[in-house]
Amino acid sequence: MAPLPGRILKLIHDWDEKQILSMEFAILLLQLSNDSRTINEILKQREEKRIEREQAANLAVQKEQEEHAAQIFTLYWNFPIIDDDE
């Protein structure tokens, strides 16, 4: 099966050259429409996967930042306090 843009160009060329009948043209247009829906579905799935990966990366960064903040807080919390009164 030719890529969609190539199939469109061939369809236009063959129609211009009167190499296809009206009924064949309708069938070919239906095939192109199905191809277009398939491509749209593939693109939609890719976008959903990209969003999922981005969300996972954001969560990982957030977790790392929270852990870093907890370490800093723990260091200051455990720092001995100097009492000048003694």
Backbone as numpy.savetxt, mean C-alpha at the origin, in Angstrom:
# Nx Ny Nz CAx CAy CAz Cx Cy Cz
-1.40 -13.28 -22.08 -2.25 -12.10 -22.08 -1.35 -10.86 -22.08
-1.61 -9.93 -22.97 -0.83 -8.71 -23.07 -1.16 -7.79 -21.90
-0.21 -6.94 -21.52 -0.52 -5.96 -20.48 -1.69 -5.08 -20.91
-2.39 -4.53 -19.94 -3.61 -3.76 -20.21 -3.39 -2.62 -21.20
-2.37 -1.74 -21.04 -2.21 -0.66 -22.02 -1.98 -1.20 -23.44
-1.21 -2.27 -23.58 -0.99 -2.87 -24.89 -2.27 -3.44 -25.49
-3.09 -4.01 -24.64 -4.35 -4.57 -25.13 -5.28 -3.46 -25.60
-5.26 -2.33 -24.88 -6.11 -1.21 -25.29 -5.66 -0.67 -26.64
-4.36 -0.50 -26.80 -3.84 0.01 -28.07 -4.16 -0.95 -29.22
-4.00 -2.25 -28.97 -4.31 -3.24 -30.01 -5.80 -3.20 -30.36
-6.63 -3.06 -29.34 -8.08 -2.98 -29.58 -8.41 -1.77 -30.45
-7.83 -0.62 -30.13 -8.08 0.59 -30.93 -7.57 0.41 -32.35
-6.38 -0.13 -32.48 -5.79 -0.34 -33.81 -6.67 -1.29 -34.63
-7.03 -2.42 -34.04 -7.83 -3.41 -34.77 -9.20 -2.84 -35.14
-9.79 -2.03 -34.28 -11.08 -1.41 -34.58 -10.93 -0.44 -35.75
-9.85 0.38 -35.70 -9.60 1.33 -36.80 -9.38 0.60 -38.12
-8.73 -0.53 -38.06 -8.44 -1.30 -39.28 -9.61 -2.21 -39.68
-10.70 -2.10 -38.92 -11.90 -2.90 -39.17 -11.61 -4.40 -39.18
-10.73 -4.81 -38.27 -10.37 -6.22 -38.16 -11.22 -6.95 -37.12
-12.06 -6.20 -36.43 -12.94 -6.85 -35.45 -14.38 -6.41 -35.70
-15.30 -7.31 -35.40 -16.71 -7.04 -35.57 -17.26 -6.35 -34.33
-18.42 -5.76 -34.47 -19.05 -5.05 -33.35 -19.22 -5.95 -32.14
-19.66 -7.19 -32.36 -19.88 -8.12 -31.25 -18.55 -8.45 -30.57
-17.50 -8.66 -31.35 -16.19 -8.94 -30.78 -15.70 -7.75 -29.97
-16.00 -6.56 -30.47 -15.58 -5.35 -29.77 -16.21 -5.29 -28.38
-17.49 -5.62 -28.29 -18.18 -5.61 -27.00 -17.55 -6.63 -26.04
-17.21 -7.79 -26.56 -16.58 -8.83 -25.73 -15.21 -8.35 -25.26
-14.44 -7.75 -26.16 -13.11 -7.25 -25.79 -13.21 -6.13 -24.76
-14.21 -5.26 -24.91 -14.40 -4.19 -23.92 -14.74 -4.78 -22.55
-15.55 -5.82 -22.53 -15.89 -6.48 -21.27 -14.63 -7.08 -20.63
-13.77 -7.69 -21.43 -12.52 -8.24 -20.90 -11.64 -7.13 -20.32
-11.56 -6.00 -21.03 -10.78 -4.88 -20.53 -11.36 -4.34 -19.22
-12.67 -4.30 -19.14 -13.32 -3.85 -17.92 -12.99 -4.78 -16.75
-13.02 -6.08 -17.01 -12.65 -7.05 -15.97 -11.19 -6.89 -15.56
-10.32 -6.65 -16.55 -8.91 -6.41 -16.24 -8.75 -5.19 -15.36
-9.48 -4.15 -15.68 -9.41 -2.91 -14.92 -9.84 -3.13 -13.48
-10.92 -3.88 -13.28 -11.38 -4.18 -11.91 -10.33 -4.99 -11.16
-9.72 -5.95 -11.86 -8.67 -6.76 -11.24 -7.50 -5.89 -10.82
-7.08 -5.00 -11.69 -5.97 -4.11 -11.37 -6.33 -3.21 -10.19
-7.55 -2.68 -10.18 -7.98 -1.83 -9.07 -7.95 -2.61 -7.75
-8.37 -3.85 -7.78 -8.36 -4.68 -6.57 -6.94 -4.92 -6.10
-6.03 -5.20 -7.02 -4.63 -5.41 -6.67 -4.05 -4.16 -6.03
-4.33 -3.01 -6.63 -3.82 -1.74 -6.09 -4.40 -1.46 -4.71
-5.67 -1.77 -4.52 -6.31 -1.58 -3.21 -5.65 -2.47 -2.16
-5.39 -3.74 -2.50 -4.74 -4.65 -1.56 -3.33 -4.18 -1.22
-2.60 -3.69 -2.22 -1.24 -3.19 -1.97 -1.28 -1.99 -1.02
-2.24 -1.11 -1.22 -2.36 0.08 -0.35 -2.71 -0.35 1.08
-3.60 -1.32 1.23 -3.95 -1.81 2.56 -2.74 -2.42 3.26
-1.93 -3.18 2.52 -0.73 -3.79 3.10 0.28 -2.71 3.47
0.39 -1.67 2.63 1.32 -0.57 2.93 0.90 0.14 4.22
-0.38 0.37 4.38 -0.90 1.02 5.58 -0.64 0.14 6.80
-0.85 -1.17 6.68 -0.60 -2.09 7.79 0.88 -2.05 8.20
1.78 -2.07 7.21 3.22 -2.01 7.51 3.58 -0.69 8.18
3.00 0.39 7.71 3.27 1.71 8.28 2.79 1.78 9.73
1.61 1.24 9.99 1.07 1.23 11.35 1.94 0.38 12.27
2.40 -0.77 11.79 3.28 -1.63 12.59 4.59 -0.91 12.89
5.14 -0.23 11.92 6.39 0.51 12.13 6.18 1.63 13.13
5.06 2.34 13.04 4.76 3.41 13.98 4.62 2.88 15.41
3.98 1.73 15.54 3.84 1.12 16.87 5.19 0.71 17.44
6.06 0.18 16.59 7.40 -0.23 17.04 8.20 0.98 17.50
8.11 2.08 16.77 8.82 3.30 17.16 8.25 3.84 18.46
6.93 3.83 18.59 6.30 4.32 19.81 6.73 3.48 21.01
6.76 2.15 20.85 7.17 1.27 21.94 8.62 1.55 22.34
9.49 1.73 21.34 10.89 2.02 21.62 11.03 3.34 22.35
10.28 4.35 21.97 10.33 5.65 22.63 9.83 5.54 24.08
8.79 4.77 24.29 8.26 4.58 25.64 9.27 3.86 26.53
9.93 2.84 25.96 10.94 2.11 26.73 12.12 3.02 27.07
12.53 3.85 26.14 13.63 4.78 26.37 13.25 5.78 27.46
12.04 6.31 27.39 11.57 7.26 28.40 11.52 6.59 29.78
11.09 5.33 29.82 11.02 4.61 31.11 12.42 4.41 31.68
13.41 4.13 30.82 14.79 3.96 31.29 15.32 5.27 31.87
15.08 6.36 31.18 15.55 7.66 31.67 14.89 7.98 33.00
13.59 7.77 33.10 12.87 8.05 34.33 13.41 7.20 35.48
13.67 5.91 35.19 14.19 5.00 36.21 15.57 5.45 36.68
16.42 5.92 35.78 17.75 6.40 36.17 17.63 7.57 37.13
16.78 8.53 36.83 16.61 9.69 37.71 15.94 9.30 39.02
15.03 8.37 38.97 14.32 7.94 40.17 15.27 7.25 41.15
16.23 6.48 40.64 17.17 5.76 41.49 18.40 6.57 41.87
18.48 7.80 41.39 19.63 8.65 41.71 19.57 9.03 43.18
20.68 8.82 43.92 20.65 9.12 45.36 20.49 10.62 45.61
19.69 10.93 46.61 19.46 12.30 46.97 20.49 12.69 48.04
21.15 13.81 47.85 22.15 14.28 48.81 21.43 15.18 49.80
21.60 14.84 51.08 20.97 15.62 52.14 22.04 16.53 52.75
21.90 17.82 52.56 22.88 18.78 53.05 22.80 19.01 54.56
21.74 18.52 55.21 21.57 18.77 56.64 22.52 17.96 57.49
23.07 16.92 56.99 23.92 16.05 57.82 25.32 16.53 57.90
